[in-house]
Amino acid sequence: NKVVFLDDDLVVQSDLSPLWDIDMNGKVNGAVETCRGEDKFVMSKRFKSYLNFSHPLISKNFNANECAWAYGMNIFDLEAWRNTNITQNYHYWLEQNLKSDLSLWQLGTLPPGLIAFHGHVHTIDPFWHMLGLGYQENTSKADAQSAAVIHFNGRAKPWLDIAFPQLRPLWTKYVNFSDKFIKSCHIRPS
């Protein structure tokens, strides 16, 4: 009845089994909010960061200052999902975006998710999902090591040369560099 969604650019550093015990209070999506916290760059995202509020369809249906949430490490209550119209709502808004020449939101997977799961998100503790390691070089290694899941969302993926040197070891310590596939990808430990 529940699944944990894990994106492909993250590292799990702690046991995630306590996520199953979180009471989602009937909500579908358990996620970390991205509008509160000490890191003002990563944790300052609201709906206006992703949706085009100059478009009447968006401004009529959503609040620009509503807190956004993170994709990448989410808990989905499938039983609660089945009792909603989230899937149909998602498809409806994708169609509306196509009809408006893709002007309702910035490209990406989060904006239509913000719309589809609107009103169906249960906030979880930020310990479970630290994001921004692919675009926020001010993240300290110590802070990142204290999170259950670290997410290298952004361009500076740890396997690329543009990765932030202080954060790359958080990913490379799990890589088997003797694996023939890894060797063929020319991924280096540092």
SEKE-583582 format. One line per 8 residues: number of its first residue (from 1); their letters; for each residue x negated, y, z of C-alpha. Coordinates in nm, 3 decimals. Example, Ala and Ser with C-alpha at 12.3 -4.5 7.8 and 13.67 -1.06 7.14 Angstrom:
// residues 2
1 = as = -1.230,-0.450,0.780  -1.367,-0.106,0.714
//
This chain:
// residues 190
1 = nkvvfldd = 0.000,0.000,0.000  -0.301,0.231,0.018  -0.604,0.276,-0.203  -0.916,0.483,-0.159  -1.022,0.659,-0.477  -1.397,0.708,-0.515  -1.539,0.917,-0.798  -1.846,0.797,-0.987
9 = dlvvqsdl = -2.079,1.075,-0.873  -2.069,1.023,-0.500  -2.251,0.828,-0.232  -2.072,0.649,0.051  -2.280,0.684,0.368  -2.038,0.555,0.635  -1.781,0.286,0.691  -1.459,0.400,0.525
17 = splwdidm = -1.230,0.147,0.693  -1.091,0.407,0.943  -0.928,0.578,0.643  -0.670,0.296,0.639  -0.551,0.401,0.985  -0.484,0.765,0.897  -0.116,0.844,0.934  -0.035,1.029,0.614
25 = ngkvngav = 0.304,1.145,0.750  0.481,1.034,0.432  0.241,1.223,0.205  0.092,1.058,-0.104  -0.260,1.202,-0.126  -0.505,1.230,0.164  -0.765,1.492,0.071  -1.008,1.746,0.214
33 = etcrgedk = -0.895,2.105,0.175  -1.131,2.339,-0.008  -1.026,2.674,0.135  -1.160,2.655,0.490  -1.510,2.600,0.619  -1.848,2.754,0.671  -1.966,2.717,0.311  -1.789,3.010,0.146
41 = fvmskrfk = -1.898,2.908,-0.205  -1.769,2.551,-0.198  -1.492,2.600,0.057  -1.313,2.905,-0.084  -1.097,2.744,-0.350  -0.729,2.820,-0.372  -0.477,2.757,-0.648  -0.578,3.088,-0.810
49 = sylnfshp = -0.927,2.939,-0.859  -0.785,2.683,-1.102  -0.446,2.791,-1.236  -0.364,3.083,-1.466  -0.133,3.301,-1.258  -0.093,3.550,-1.541  0.122,3.286,-1.711  0.486,3.315,-1.595
57 = lisknfna = 0.535,2.937,-1.573  0.253,2.913,-1.318  0.333,3.230,-1.123  0.702,3.130,-1.096  0.627,2.783,-0.953  0.313,2.815,-0.738  0.148,3.037,-0.477  -0.189,3.173,-0.588
65 = necawayg = -0.322,3.170,-0.231  -0.225,2.812,-0.155  -0.519,2.604,-0.044  -0.667,2.369,-0.302  -0.803,2.025,-0.218  -1.082,1.802,-0.343  -1.068,1.517,-0.592  -1.337,1.254,-0.558
73 = mnifdlea = -1.263,1.077,-0.231  -0.891,1.050,-0.178  -0.656,0.816,0.002  -0.340,0.739,-0.192  -0.036,0.595,-0.018  0.114,0.396,-0.301  0.438,0.327,-0.117  0.493,0.701,-0.067
81 = wrntnitq = 0.392,0.760,-0.432  0.659,0.518,-0.554  0.920,0.728,-0.372  0.827,1.044,-0.566  0.830,1.172,-0.921  0.458,1.258,-0.922  0.376,1.062,-1.236  0.661,1.217,-1.435
89 = nyhywleq = 0.575,1.560,-1.295  0.214,1.515,-1.406  0.322,1.428,-1.760  0.569,1.717,-1.767  0.299,1.969,-1.678  0.052,1.823,-1.929  0.317,1.873,-2.197  0.378,2.231,-2.080
97 = nlksdlsl = 0.005,2.301,-2.097  -0.012,2.165,-2.453  0.290,2.377,-2.552  0.116,2.685,-2.410  -0.205,2.621,-2.609  -0.385,2.496,-2.296  -0.341,2.829,-2.121  -0.193,2.712,-1.788
105 = wqlgtlpp = -0.521,2.609,-1.625  -0.893,2.570,-1.667  -1.012,2.246,-1.820  -1.068,1.961,-1.579  -0.880,1.697,-1.385  -0.817,1.894,-1.065  -0.575,2.162,-1.194  -0.306,1.920,-1.318
113 = gliafhgh = -0.362,1.717,-1.000  -0.300,2.026,-0.787  0.029,2.067,-0.969  0.137,1.702,-0.971  0.059,1.642,-0.602  0.193,1.980,-0.493  0.371,1.926,-0.161  0.243,1.569,-0.133
121 = vhtidpfw = -0.105,1.624,0.018  -0.206,1.529,0.370  -0.519,1.713,0.485  -0.800,1.491,0.614  -1.111,1.584,0.812  -1.395,1.733,0.602  -1.628,1.470,0.752  -1.485,1.223,0.502
129 = hmlglgyq = -1.579,1.416,0.187  -1.857,1.671,0.147  -1.849,1.815,-0.200  -2.049,2.057,-0.410  -2.385,1.878,-0.406  -2.404,1.913,-0.784  -2.373,2.290,-0.787  -2.450,2.417,-0.438
137 = entskada = -2.821,2.415,-0.370  -2.774,2.571,-0.025  -2.642,2.243,0.114  -2.892,2.116,0.367  -3.004,1.756,0.367  -2.915,1.731,0.738  -2.557,1.850,0.677  -2.518,1.611,0.384
145 = qsaavihf = -2.648,1.318,0.588  -2.377,1.377,0.848  -2.087,1.329,0.603  -1.917,0.996,0.533  -1.910,1.062,0.159  -2.122,1.309,-0.034  -2.006,1.419,-0.375  -2.244,1.539,-0.645
153 = ngrakpwl = -1.965,1.718,-0.830  -2.106,1.983,-1.058  -2.376,1.981,-1.322  -2.684,1.900,-1.110  -2.628,1.525,-1.088  -2.898,1.349,-0.884  -3.006,1.136,-1.182  -3.076,1.443,-1.397
161 = diafpqlr = -3.388,1.659,-1.402  -3.179,1.958,-1.293  -3.085,1.791,-0.962  -3.163,1.980,-0.644  -3.487,1.826,-0.514  -3.386,1.827,-0.146  -3.060,1.643,-0.224  -3.178,1.392,-0.485
169 = plwtkyvn = -3.317,1.144,-0.223  -2.968,1.104,-0.077  -2.877,0.925,-0.400  -3.208,0.772,-0.512  -3.255,0.576,-0.190  -2.975,0.345,-0.310  -3.107,0.294,-0.664  -3.288,-0.025,-0.762
177 = fsdkfiks = -3.559,0.122,-0.983  -3.680,-0.224,-1.085  -3.347,-0.299,-1.255  -3.391,-0.322,-1.633  -3.085,-0.104,-1.699  -3.213,0.169,-1.468  -3.553,0.146,-1.635  -3.395,0.185,-1.979
185 = chirps = -3.214,0.500,-1.859  -3.547,0.657,-1.759  -3.418,0.753,-1.414  -3.695,0.853,-1.178  -3.699,0.839,-0.798  -3.802,1.204,-0.764
//
